[in-house]
Amino acid sequence: MKINFKGSFIQSAVVSKRESFNNNTEIKSIPVSFVELQKNSANDLETLNNLKTWNRPNSFILDILHDFQFTLNKDKSNKFRFFVLTQQTSNFKTLEAEKILGITEVVTRDKNTKRIEYLQTSPEFININKNSKFQKIGTTMLNCIKKMFFDKNLVLHSVNNALEFYAKNGFVPYVKDITRLKYFKRK
């Protein structure tokens, strides 16, 4: 399904894709794009509505959709920002919802800190399943966020089953509650 989309291209990235041919499996690097959704766009809201199919236990897609609707035309400060990782590498005026691999919401806490409110990979490609068609989606989104906000501290509150994932990506506990994690800005 194609949707008119007013997202802004942020950066190119690469994820791994598993391809099988005649009982042989090959891992290929494929280009993807990290794109920011526009909160003043009804088309981007429609894009998110099409991702409701991602809703599963322990999913954040409905929370992200709620936050996007809440900020629609209200958040002029740009405190709330929403990004997708998509297989599309061009033509960002028309986003194909089925090509979205992941979505994240980043909130400004203060001038030096960004909070990753949610990071959601398509349930079809969550890497708990080592045979997933795509791999490194969450890591790629985190790397894009780190690059974009290189001069900021990044914080998040992790669910327990994602603690190892965030640790592998450089996040460490910053208070006694081990689920509150921080990635320190580079100096």
Salt bridges, closest charged atoms under 4 A:
GLU19 OE2 - LYS17 NZ 3.87
GLU19 OE1 - LYS28 NZ 3.36
GLU36 OE2 - ARG81 NE 2.82
ASP67 OD1 - HIS66 ND1 3.38
ASP75 OD2 - LYS39 NZ 3.43
GLU117 OE1 - ARG115 NE 2.87
ASP151 OD2 - LYS152 NZ 3.90
GLU164 OE2 - LYS168 NZ 3.36
ASP177 OD2 - HIS157 NE2 3.89
ASP177 OD2 - ARG180 NE 3.68
